[in-house]
Amino acid sequence: IDIVSNKPDVLTAAEYRQYAQENSIDITAFDKGANTSWFDEIMRTGISQNHDLSVSGAGTNNSYRVSVSYLDQEGVVMDNYQKRLNTRFSVNQKALKDRLDLTLSGGLNQRDYQATQTYHFVLAYNVVPTIPVKNADGTWWDSDEYDQGNPVRQMTYNKFPRKTGLLYVNGKATLKITNGLSAGINIYKERNSYDAGDYTDSRTRTGRASTGLASRSSSTSDKNLLDTTINYARKFGRHDVNVL
């Protein structure tokens, strides 16, 4: 559980009205009869969960291990979240009277997340607490004035999801040919992916100037590796020879 311990100290609606009265300030245009804590409206207690499961075993000439990890994390801001899935596996097998050693491993990592816009906090600072999130008729309150607007409406309509992925497989084989002489092969393949979406609604403070904006971008990158080796290692009396 994540809780914000130090929220910005701004006036409550009662303190705002009292200050205006004591200083003879007319706030009629700003007092809509509300008692809104804007930082409470855009923030929350973040509840997260993390699950891990692994299975492993072994025989005389083999072993294996499989693991899965899942994280579901809520940020302390309403539109901030992260979901992550990690899976891994590894299998080892020996054959030909332990002269051949085979290993296969791999994994899949996927992450879905969304970071909050810092502009939400600018609006939460600037909008007075006597203005409601929604009007009496159920419509959103909003404003076109400089650094004024409804941060809750911004979070509800504007979305900026991100997704990353990593998939990899690694295979290794080592063969002992004769005493001191061995050959090996190592194959590795990897794919990274990235996907980003941006949607700014024309009805929100940041989307009005551009009359709305939507975009989508993605990329992938691959890595391929092949290693083949021959290794000779022997000791002759006081001499130690190792040739790769």
Secondary structure, 3 states (H helix, E strand, C coil): CECCCCCCCCCCHHHHHHHHHHCCCCCCCCCCCCCCCHHHHHECCECCEEEEEEEEEECCCEEEEEEEEEEEEECCECCCEEEEEEEEEEEEEEECCCCEEEEEEEEEEEEEEECCCCHHHHHHHHCCCCCCCECCCCCECCCCCCCCCCHHHHHHHCECCEEEEEEEEEEEEEEEEECCEEEEEEEEEEEEEEEEEEEECCCCCCCCCCCCEEEEEEEEEEEEEEEEEEEEEEEECCEEEEEC
